[in-house]
Amino acid sequence: MQIINIKEHVEYKDKAIEYIQSKWASKGSLKLYEDCITYSLKTNSRLPVWYLLENQGKIIGCAGLITNDFISRMDLWPWVCALYIEENYRGNSLDEKLLLKLKEDTKNAGFDNLYLCTDHVGYYEKYDFSYIDMFNKAKVKS
């Protein structure tokens, strides 16, 4: 099992675009994900960063670190986005492995907190996220 940072392994760019689009994009947002991943590789900024989770050459999950997850709290970042684990791999703490990697990279980039917008009440608390805002469904992990 390996977590692949697309900024560090640009050869995965097309796989990342295709995989993340297949899990998160609608017909209208395909280009959004393509642009976000493509331009993340062309910036010196710490964000955004996209990740793939690979098992024996097969992509089985993904996640991203972004500046805003389409919510009003522009004062908070980075945000976890597009976290996904293939159904037949769920229940093996792989989401935790991705979240720990994102948290580590967040700290290494100089950020004190990591934010998440979710409807999954009670789920992310087991990964030390805590509720901060009902309007944006935001949670923070420091």
Protein Blocks (a to p, Z undefined) as FASTA:
>chain_A
ZZddfklmmmlmmmmmmmmmmmmpcfklmmmmmmmmmmmmmccbfbdcdddddeehiafb
dcdddfbehiaklmbccddehiacdfklgonlmmmmmmmmmmmmmmmnopabdcdddfbe
hklmmnopacfbfklopacdZZ
